[in-house]
Amino acid sequence: MSSYGSDAETPPEPAPEPAPAPAKKKREGVKMTDKQKSDLNRHMEKVGKNMTVSERKSHRMKMMSRMRKGMTVGKAHKDISK
């Protein structure tokens, strides 16, 4: 005779909780070197002539973010131009 809700069965184990995602480390500001700054200034003098003020600022900020990651001026400009 089998009892339908017998005590012999073990209750199902609760699902293990997923491990919490590791907290993202806050990126500390990577400073640009003096050479990178001078290279960027020279680049902006060349390409910024036919841009509006807002376009110039946007281009400069995009260039700076890529250069902080280690790109050269040429590679950063090519990446933005895509």
Secondary structure, 3 states (H helix, E strand, C coil): CCCCCCCCCCCCCCCCCCCCCCCCCCCCCCCCCHHHHHHHHHHHHHHHHHCCHHHHHHHHHHHHHHHHCCCCHHHHHHHHHC
